[in-house]
Amino acid sequence: MITDILEIGEQTKLKGQVVVVGSGIAGAEIATHLARHGQDVILIESGREKFDSSIQGLNDVIFTGKRHRELNPNSYYHQYLPPELRGVSRVRQFGGTSNVWTGKWKYLQSSDFEPREWVPNSGWPIDFTDVLEHYRSAAQDYGFGDLEAEAMRPEIVKFRAKIAENGLKMSSFYWEQTPTRTAIRFGSEMRRSDNIRVILGITATELKLDDSCQRVTEVVCRSLEGKELVVEGQTVILATGAFESARLLLASDSQLPNGIGNQYDLVGRFYTDHPKHHTGTLKPDSLTEEYAHELQYAPKPRFCVCFALDDATQEKYKLLEHVLYLKPIYERTRDRLWRVLRGGSPVRDNNGVIAAYRVKFVTEQVPQKSSCLKLATELDALGQRKLEVDWNFTEQDHYSIAKTLELLTHRFAEAKLGRFQFGDKPPKLENMTDAAHQMGTTRMGNSLQEGVVDTDCKVFGTENLYVASSAVFPTGPSYSPTFTILALARRLGQHLLQKTLVNQ
Ligand SMILES: Cc1cc2nc3c(=O)[nH]c(=O)nc-3n(C[C@H](O)[C@H](O)[C@H](O)COP(=O)(O)OP(=O)(O)OC[C@H]3O[C@@H](n4cnc5c(N)ncnc54)[C@H](O)[C@@H]3O)c2cc1C
C-alpha cells in the first residue's frame, strides 16, 4: 500500500515490525525483500510521487569546505534530466536519487576492501567474499550482465594483458539501458503488497530511545503541511543516504547529548566523495583504435571498461585509486575535413568515426576525520537543524592526483592508448566537482572506537538500529558505489531475516 501522509486522516501513530526510512535503491530493496519474507514493513519517505521543490529544499546544506556542483538548468551535463534536476546530487522524491542516476553498475574490487598501509584509515572490516554472493544475486534479479564472465572474455583478457605491460589496469562496469528507477521497479509491488505500508510526504526528524538508550522505540516524523506521525517498529533501518543518515543520528540528541551512535564523535566524520573532472579529451592511438568496440558507450545495455594505474604503481608512489573513463566523441563534417587534409586514418566503432574521447577522471580521497558533516544552527522548513558540510582534502589527495596524471600521461602514450589534452584546466581538486557519491559518514568498524556501525551495519550501542547506505563505506576507492549499496542492503536483509528466525 502506498499512501500520502495527507490521505492518512487523523491517525498519529503507526506500528510495524520493521521501519525503513527512505525509498531509494537501498530502502526499496530492503523493504521489499523483508516484506516478501512476511515481515510487516512501514516505509517512510520524505518525498512524493512527483518531484516537489519545497521538499527537495529539505536537502539544502551549508558548505563550509569545498562545495558540491550546483543546480544548473542549462548544464550540458545530464541533459536527459528535467532542468530542475540538472546538477542535483541527492533527490527527495519517492525512489530517491535513483530518479536521476545514470545506471552504471560496478563491483568494488577485492583489493578495495583491503587496508593499504599508505592510505590512512583505509580498508573495510569485511572482505569481498562477504559481499560477492549479494552482488551475484542482485545482478541476476535485476537482469544485469555477468561482470565476472565479462572480465574473463578473451578480448578483455587480451586488452588487459596489453595495458598491464605499461603498468595500467582495467575493470568493467555494466551500463543499463534504462537506469533502475526504484519507484518504477518496486512501485506496483508496494501498492499491491499487504506487508508494506509506504507513507509519502513525511520526514523522520528524530529517533526516540527507551530508558536504557539502547533501543529505538519511535521514529518521529513531520510533514511540511504540519502533520505529525510517530512510527514504531522492532527494527529501524536508515536508508536515507550518507548525509541524512548522519543528520538523523546527530539530531536525535534529546536523550544522548551527542546523538545516537556518536560516543566517539564519529557520526558525520570521514565524509568522502569521488571528485571528478570531465572536460579533458584523449587523441586516440593504435591500441585504442584496435579496441574501439570495447570503449563504445552505445547501444546500451552494455559492458564498458575504465582504466587506472596498477596496484604495484599505486603502492610504490603511495597513490590513491584514480579511475579514468573514455567516452567517444564522434566526428562532425568539420573534423572529417580536417582529418582528410592531414591525411589521418579514421578510428571507428559501430557508431561512427571517432574524433577524440572525452576523458572523465575520477578520484578517490583519503578518508579523514576533519572532512565532516555537523548540525548547523540554521533551521530548515521543518524546524530541523541544517547540515554544515566541511568537505576537505589532505596533501596526499593533491599529490596523488598530480602524480597519477603524470604517470597516466606517460603510460597512455607508451601503451599507444593516446595523448591527453586538458587545455588550461587539468584535473586539480580546485576545478573538480563531486560525483554525487556521498560516503563514510557512519563508517563501518570493528568497534565503536573505530566506526559508527558494526559489520552487520547495526549502529554501535543500539540493539535495533541499522544503516543501509554508502554512509557505511569506510573507504570507497572505486567509482560507482550503488552496486555495493545494493549488495549491502541485500546482506542486511538476509541478516535480519536470519535473526528473526533465531528469535522465533
Ligand atoms: C546524476 C547522478 C548520476 C549517478 N550515476 C550513478 C551511476 O551511474 N552509478 C552509481 O553507482 N551511482 C550513481 N549515482 C549515485 C547513486 O544515485 C546513489 O549512490 C544511489 O542512488 C544512492 O541510493 P540510496 O538509496 O542510498 O539513497 P537515495 O536514493 O538518496 O535515497 C534516500 C531516500 O531517503 C529519503 N529521505 C532522506 N531523508 C529522509 C528523512 N529524514 N525521512 C524520510 N525520508 C528521507 C530521500 O527522500 C530519498 O528518497 C549517481 C547520482 C547522481 C545524482
The ligand as a Gaussian input file, in Angstrom:
#p B3LYP/6-31G(d) Opt

LIG

0 1
 C       23.129000      12.336000     -11.704000
 C       23.608000      11.144000     -10.923000
 C       24.132000      10.058000     -11.594000
 C       24.573000       8.950000     -10.858000
 N       25.044000       7.861000     -11.542000
 C       25.499000       6.793000     -10.863000
 C       25.966000       5.648000     -11.558000
 O       25.930000       5.582000     -12.787000
 N       26.436000       4.600000     -10.827000
 C       26.442000       4.612000      -9.459000
 O       26.883000       3.627000      -8.853000
 N       25.966000       5.671000      -8.776000
 C       25.493000       6.758000      -9.432000
 N       24.980000       7.823000      -8.749000
 C       24.874000       7.715000      -7.278000
 C       23.583000       6.950000      -6.929000
 O       22.487000       7.629000      -7.454000
 C       23.443000       6.799000      -5.414000
 O       24.587000       6.087000      -4.935000
 C       22.230000       5.987000      -5.017000
 O       21.082000       6.395000      -5.719000
 C       22.004000       6.134000      -3.514000
 O       20.893000       5.344000      -3.135000
 P       20.358000       5.386000      -1.638000
 O       19.161000       4.524000      -1.596000
 O       21.459000       5.096000      -0.702000
 O       19.990000       6.922000      -1.362000
 P       18.882000       7.844000      -2.053000
 O       18.499000       7.330000      -3.364000
 O       19.353000       9.238000      -1.961000
 O       17.609000       7.635000      -1.117000
 C       17.437000       8.252000       0.115000
 C       15.943000       8.481000       0.298000
 O       15.702000       8.868000       1.634000
 C       14.750000       9.913000       1.647000
 N       14.979000      10.656000       2.887000
 C       16.086000      11.351000       3.239000
 N       15.964000      11.807000       4.487000
 C       14.773000      11.386000       4.945000
 C       14.099000      11.529000       6.175000
 N       14.646000      12.174000       7.203000
 N       12.855000      10.982000       6.314000
 C       12.295000      10.306000       5.279000
 N       12.905000      10.128000       4.087000
 C       14.139000      10.663000       3.925000
 C       15.051000      10.712000       0.399000
 O       13.929000      11.469000       0.018000
 C       15.385000       9.597000      -0.584000
 O       14.249000       9.132000      -1.244000
 C       24.509000       8.938000      -9.437000
 C       23.981000      10.054000      -8.767000
 C       23.528000      11.143000      -9.494000
 C       22.943000      12.318000      -8.756000

